[in-house]
Amino acid sequence: MMDHLTNNRFEWGTGRGAGSHEMASFNILDKNSTKPEWNEVVQEVRACGSSATTCSRRALHRTDTPQHPPKPYGKGHPPIWVACGNPGTFTTAGEMGIGAIASTSSRCSRSRAGSTLQGGVAACTNPIGQFKNDNVMITNA
């Protein structure tokens, strides 16, 4: 919807959420479950943002009813970002071709974050988006 409202000027951010406020809000009892769950869902982004008629039924609400999400306003999916809090997530972001967002309080310095992401980007052979987003954004509290 945001892609349509902004005439393809929207960028999509994602993250697994590992803080106590995310855990409590969504009644998640096992913090370790969020990483494989995020990985499963984020892999569906390419299908949902392409000309395919449906996304995987398993990832969308886990129902047997086919889902028909709206297609992007422009050609392909908007740029994709992931929130990163440790060096391993920067590597994962690069390998998936996803831009990395971190705060100054993350456990990875700005220079290390960029080099860690770039190492992953070099290994990326199949980005989940239409293109590789090899950018790092560092935010301040």
Order of alpha helices (4+ residues) and beta strands (2+ residues): alpha-beta-alpha-alpha-alpha-beta-alpha-beta-alpha-beta
